[in-house]
């Protein structure tokens, strides 16, 4: 088998795994947009905040220690204990649920029936607030996130592909685990949305707020639920990306990579987020492999946005989005 074809197969596998993670990030946007019509610009910062909180809890760090020390002249930094990863994840989930309740109670509840641009600007403000809060609580330095996920080349896949093709595929164990976890979460969210009572309530609110209210569905409950789910998705995404590249400011920028995914799949479609993520993941890797050298490299930085621009021109609702027809 030609070497170029083998390299392309390896790149495609890595692209599929990256695409599942992109889809996971995009799901946070889709969940909130379906239920409330709000494009949550803060989704990426929520992933950063969740990952930083998880690291702080695991390391036994004192929240707001820098502020406390500067104000009181103390030298507090750590409680002196370390929390097991699983327990720290559970505590972080509770923190994200409380955060969701506060966002709904203090911000979104007061902006019901406002123009979409006002809601969007509110999420921009929320993003900068959470970014500052994260730095204030846990510090702004780059943090290492280790929850026990395996890393390094998968020897089994390397050996199997070498025996089959004479060339071993480099597949990172962390990418495999992240893909499996993200895939399970995506399937669970689809099942929740389709088959549970709360999922049906979410879809009812997405279709018609007034009709949902008339049959006794609480909008406040649905919005707290959906922001909690988005917070949980942000936590999972933050753990995966944080374990891969460290917990730092750039983690919040993963939201920008989710935008082309949403444009391809449609802002209101969960299956669209999955398909869009896979297309972007595979497309950017193959494009870099095939044409990157001829174009000067680093095409992964812009390929997804150019592809999204093409979709905006020819199919602005995305592959799975509903076509909007307005009478004028």
Beta strands, then each sheet from edge to edge (+ up, - down):
end
